[in-house]
Structures are given as structure tokens and as C-alpha cells.
Amino acid sequence: MLQVQAHGGGLLKVKDTWYWYGESYKRPLLNDFLSEGVNLYSSSDLATWHYEGLVFNGTAQMTGMPVDPPYRIERPKILYNAQYGQYVLLFHADTPKFTFPAVGVAKATDITGPYEWVHVIHPDGLNSFDMGVWQEDDGSAYLIRSVNNEYLGISPLSPDYTTTVGLVSTAPRCEGPSVFKPAANSYFMMASHLTGWAPNPPLLFHATSDSLSGAVWLDSTVPASGVGANITFNSQSTFVFPLVLEDGTRMFIYMGDRWNFYGPGSVVKASYVWLPLLPRLDGLGYELVYADRWSPSEFRERARIPVVYNNGTSPESIPISRALPYAQGSSSPEVAGAAAEATPSRPPPGWQTFSSQHNTTRQAHVMTPTRAANASAAAPAPSANTSAVAATASDAAQVSGTEAMARKIADTLSAALSG
């Protein structure tokens, strides 16, 4: 049985193949959970995942760190740089106890590696914790990170994507930033509060801007409701991607990590959940819709609801001039603010009930396949019996994703997950 270990990561499609990258196995070292590097998995249908390997080994490759390994490797993201013909890996690089919050950079000529270590940086001379990235259609790209765990900082990446070129936007204090763009001049960002490994209520921000440069972020309506909303259905945001159905309907899929800190095995047994991120019924922003098993076709009409900007208010912003206490090109700053937040000793209200009702400590929830333009869409499982799932993927192709076969596939996937 293949156990997917791709925590805090995301997706990248290359031709007809999807690649899911993320942190490798969370080893319980030094009373913490440290990944050795970055794993990569491939799929032609988003349901059957094949292990490509540990494409970057931080223990063996990283230099320029203030201590010897092991290191903290978190939130890896991969971008393809068409101008330079290379894939660039960026991630939160740190010591085990968060004393050197920075960004690690590696590059490769092929998505499957091997990735060559470039360097470790403090972007714009600032401490960098939890992070994400964003890439525009024109190839310009941005680093989005928690600066000293005090506010979110957004900086354009250099033409080769290996460093930043100045802070251009700030947002309120948060982590797990995941930007998505439903329309021109309209950006949304899912994020979370800072509570260590513990789940917490989701955050959603919106900016009306022709780019992320100069974007002013507004608080949107809380993007979840119902049982489990206060813990983002026992998950933390890591990535949001668009899925285009066969009829052209576009919907967004939320990828979340279930860190399982309070469950059996703790973070060592972390898993994942993918959920539809849909327009609110009143059109005021987006919200996560929870279901144990679901198909994108079920939410086709909901995904078409026009979204007006939001009814939020502008949070307290940090002037960019005040957000740059370190001169560009200066030596690495020492930690001046809060390090990673300590995880509460007790789980948040409702965690036990929600987890027991939905088996969230055992598996991620399955999205049944549906037909999509240029892609078969199905959510991944945290563990998959590769022979069983491969057979159902073939069946799905033969019947073009009918509902009856989708249910059959879901049942097979569920059986494979439960062992």
C-alpha cells in the first residue's frame, strides 16, 4: 500500500501529467516533526498516484545554514520558469527550533529532478516563516510569506525565481497562504490563523488589483460554516487550484493538510483533504463546502454563481516602509518577533466530535471522478492500493466518467483506503 507523504505542498501540471509535491515523511526528531526533503508523485487522472522519489534531500544538499542537519523543510512549492527553462523549488528553510527562518531555493531542468541546491535567503532581508507562491499567466511570480510571524509579505521573484526584488504588498498576520484568481483584477487568498499544529477557523482575503504589486487586502466573510467550520474541517490550507469541467465550468479545489497532532500517531500520521471552494450563495466571496465524498458535477451550478468582491473591511495594514527594518543586501537578521506558535495542549472545541464522525484520523475524504477539460478529476487519497486504483482508472476512461462508474470507483477507493 502506497502511503503518500506530500505535506504542505501543491500541484503542477506538465503536459498531461499532474505532479503532487510536498514535505516527505514527518519524522519525530528532536521532539518535533522534521521532513528530510521534498517528495514528488505523478498522476494522469488525479486519482492514481505514483511515487517519483525524494527529489530534494535537505539533509544531504543544503548548505549555508547556521547549524548542522537535520533542518526544517516546510511548505515546498515548485514553479516552472519558461524564460530560463527550469523548475524552481522554494520552501521554508529553518533550524528545528525556528531560529533561522528563511527560504531555501533549488532548481532542476526536469520536474522530476534531480534538484540542485542554489542557496538559502532571507527575502528582502526579512525573516520568512510559512510561505506560498503565485505565478501569473505572463510568467511573473511572487513569494508570499509570513514575515517574522507578524504580517504577510508579498514580493516579486527575480526573473530566474531564485530571489526576491522588494516588498510590494502586505496582508494581516496569517499562515498557509493560498492565492487564487477567479477573474482579471480579482485575487482571493485562503489562509489560517497561527496555532501551531492545531486546526483553527479559516481566513479569506480579497484584493482588487491588476497585479499583486500594491494589492490592498480586505477581510472577506469567514469562508466556512456548520459543524467543523471552526477548525476548517480539521485542516489547514496549503494550496488552491482551478478545475475546468468539460462544459467549461470552472471551480476551485481547496487542498488542506490534516496534521493530526491530537490523533493517534500525531503528525507522523498526518493526511490530507480536498474540498470544493465555491462562491457563497449571496455572491460575497467564497466558502468551503464539506462532504465526506463528493463529485465536482454536484456543484456545477453553484460554481457558476457570480462573485462580487466582498463585504469585508480593510484590516490594519503595515506600511511597506515600516515593514523593511533590514537593509537590502545586509547580513541575515536575527529573529526579532515570535517564532512558530506553540500548539495548544488541548484540542480546539469540536475537534473530537468532528474527527470521530468523519474518520479524519484515518483517511482523507474522497472526491469521486468526473469529466473535465484536459483532465480527469478526482481527489487523491493519503494511501492507495495502487493495483486496485489503477484498474478503476482504466474503467473510468472507458465509460467517460458516468455517475454509476464514479460511484463504483469511489467505493473501490474507499475500500483501498480502509485496507
Secondary structure as the mmCIF struct_conf table of DSSP 4:
data_model
#
loop_
_struct_conf.conf_type_id
_struct_conf.id
_struct_conf.beg_label_comp_id
_struct_conf.beg_label_asym_id
_struct_conf.beg_label_seq_id
_struct_conf.end_label_comp_id
_struct_conf.end_label_asym_id
_struct_conf.end_label_seq_id
STRN STRN1 LEU A 2 GLN A 3
STRN STRN2 HIS A 7 VAL A 14
TURN_TY1_P TURN_TY1_P1 LYS A 15 ASP A 16
STRN STRN3 THR A 17 GLU A 23
STRN STRN4 ARG A 27 ARG A 27
TURN_TY1_P TURN_TY1_P2 LEU A 30 ASN A 31
BEND BEND1 ASP A 32 ASP A 32
STRN STRN5 LEU A 34 LEU A 34
STRN STRN6 GLY A 37 SER A 43
BEND BEND2 SER A 44 THR A 48
STRN STRN7 HIS A 50 ASN A 57
HELX_RH_AL_P HELX_RH_AL_P1 GLY A 58 GLN A 61
BEND BEND3 GLY A 64 GLY A 64
BEND BEND4 PRO A 66 VAL A 67
HELX_LH_PP_P HELX_LH_PP_P1 ASP A 68 ASP A 68
BEND BEND5 PRO A 69 PRO A 69
HELX_LH_PP_P HELX_LH_PP_P2 PRO A 70 PRO A 70
STRN STRN8 ARG A 72 ASN A 81
TURN_TY1_P TURN_TY1_P3 ALA A 82 GLY A 85
STRN STRN9 GLN A 86 ASP A 94
TURN_TY1_P TURN_TY1_P4 PRO A 96 LYS A 97
BEND BEND6 PHE A 98 PHE A 100
STRN STRN10 ALA A 102 ALA A 108
BEND BEND7 THR A 109 ASP A 110
TURN_TY1_P TURN_TY1_P5 ILE A 111 THR A 112
HELX_LH_PP_P HELX_LH_PP_P3 PRO A 114 TYR A 115
STRN STRN11 GLU A 116 ILE A 121
HELX_RH_3T_P HELX_RH_3T_P1 PRO A 123 GLY A 125
STRN STRN12 SER A 128 GLN A 135
TURN_TY1_P TURN_TY1_P6 ASP A 137 ASP A 138
BEND BEND8 GLY A 139 GLY A 139
STRN STRN13 ALA A 141 VAL A 147
TURN_TY1_P TURN_TY1_P7 ASN A 148 GLU A 150
STRN STRN14 TYR A 151 PRO A 156
STRN STRN15 LEU A 157 LEU A 157
HELX_LH_PP_P HELX_LH_PP_P4 SER A 158 SER A 158
TURN_TY1_P TURN_TY1_P8 PRO A 159 ASP A 160
BEND BEND9 TYR A 161 THR A 163
STRN STRN16 THR A 164 THR A 164
STRN STRN17 SER A 169 ALA A 171
BEND BEND10 ARG A 173 ARG A 173
STRN STRN18 GLU A 175 ALA A 183
TURN_TY1_P TURN_TY1_P9 ALA A 184 ASN A 185
STRN STRN19 SER A 186 SER A 192
TURN_TY1_P TURN_TY1_P10 GLY A 196 TRP A 197
BEND BEND11 ALA A 198 ALA A 198
STRN STRN20 PRO A 202 THR A 208
BEND BEND12 ASP A 210 LEU A 212
TURN_TY1_P TURN_TY1_P11 SER A 213 GLY A 214
STRN STRN21 LEU A 218 ASP A 219
HELX_LH_PP_P HELX_LH_PP_P5 SER A 220 SER A 220
BEND BEND13 THR A 221 THR A 221
HELX_LH_PP_P HELX_LH_PP_P6 VAL A 222 VAL A 222
BEND BEND14 PRO A 223 PRO A 223
BEND BEND15 GLY A 226 GLY A 226
TURN_TY1_P TURN_TY1_P12 VAL A 227 GLY A 228
HELX_RH_3T_P HELX_RH_3T_P2 ALA A 229 ILE A 231
TURN_TY1_P TURN_TY1_P13 THR A 232 ASN A 234
STRN STRN22 GLN A 236 VAL A 244
STRN STRN23 LEU A 245 LEU A 245
TURN_TY1_P TURN_TY1_P14 GLU A 246 ASP A 247
BEND BEND16 GLY A 248 GLY A 248
STRN STRN24 ARG A 250 ARG A 258
TURN_TY1_P TURN_TY1_P15 PHE A 261 TYR A 262
BEND BEND17 GLY A 263 GLY A 263
TURN_TY1_P TURN_TY1_P16 PRO A 264 GLY A 265
HELX_RH_3T_P HELX_RH_3T_P3 SER A 266 LYS A 269
STRN STRN25 SER A 271 PRO A 279
TURN_TY1_P TURN_TY1_P17 LEU A 281 ASP A 282
BEND BEND18 GLY A 283 GLY A 283
STRN STRN26 LEU A 284 LEU A 284
BEND BEND19 GLY A 285 GLY A 285
STRN STRN27 TYR A 286 LEU A 288
BEND BEND20 ASP A 292 ASP A 292
STRN STRN28 ARG A 293 TRP A 294
HELX_RH_3T_P HELX_RH_3T_P4 PRO A 296 PHE A 299
HELX_RH_AL_P HELX_RH_AL_P2 ARG A 300 ALA A 303
TURN_TY1_P TURN_TY1_P18 ARG A 304 ARG A 304
BEND BEND21 ILE A 305 ILE A 305
STRN STRN29 VAL A 308 VAL A 308
BEND BEND22 ASN A 311 ASN A 311
HELX_LH_PP_P HELX_LH_PP_P7 SER A 314 SER A 317
TURN_TY1_P TURN_TY1_P19 ILE A 320 ALA A 323
BEND BEND23 TYR A 326 TYR A 326
TURN_TY1_P TURN_TY1_P20 GLN A 328 GLY A 329
HELX_LH_PP_P HELX_LH_PP_P8 SER A 330 VAL A 335
BEND BEND24 GLY A 337 GLY A 337
BEND BEND25 ALA A 340 ALA A 340
HELX_LH_PP_P HELX_LH_PP_P9 GLU A 341 PRO A 344
BEND BEND26 SER A 345 ARG A 346
HELX_LH_PP_P HELX_LH_PP_P10 PRO A 347 PRO A 348
TURN_TY1_P TURN_TY1_P21 PRO A 349 GLY A 350
HELX_RH_AL_P HELX_RH_AL_P3 TRP A 351 HIS A 358
TURN_TY1_P TURN_TY1_P22 ASN A 359 ARG A 362
HELX_LH_PP_P HELX_LH_PP_P11 ALA A 364 HIS A 365
STRN STRN30 VAL A 366 MET A 367
HELX_LH_PP_P HELX_LH_PP_P12 THR A 368 PRO A 369
STRN STRN31 THR A 370 THR A 370
STRN STRN32 ALA A 372 ALA A 372
TURN_TY1_P TURN_TY1_P23 ALA A 373 ASN A 374
BEND BEND27 ALA A 375 ALA A 375
STRN STRN33 ALA A 377 ALA A 377
HELX_LH_PP_P HELX_LH_PP_P13 ALA A 379 ALA A 381
BEND BEND28 PRO A 382 PRO A 382
STRN STRN34 SER A 383 ALA A 384
HELX_RH_AL_P HELX_RH_AL_P4 THR A 386 VAL A 399
TURN_TY1_P TURN_TY1_P24 SER A 400 GLY A 401
HELX_RH_AL_P HELX_RH_AL_P5 GLU A 403 SER A 418
#
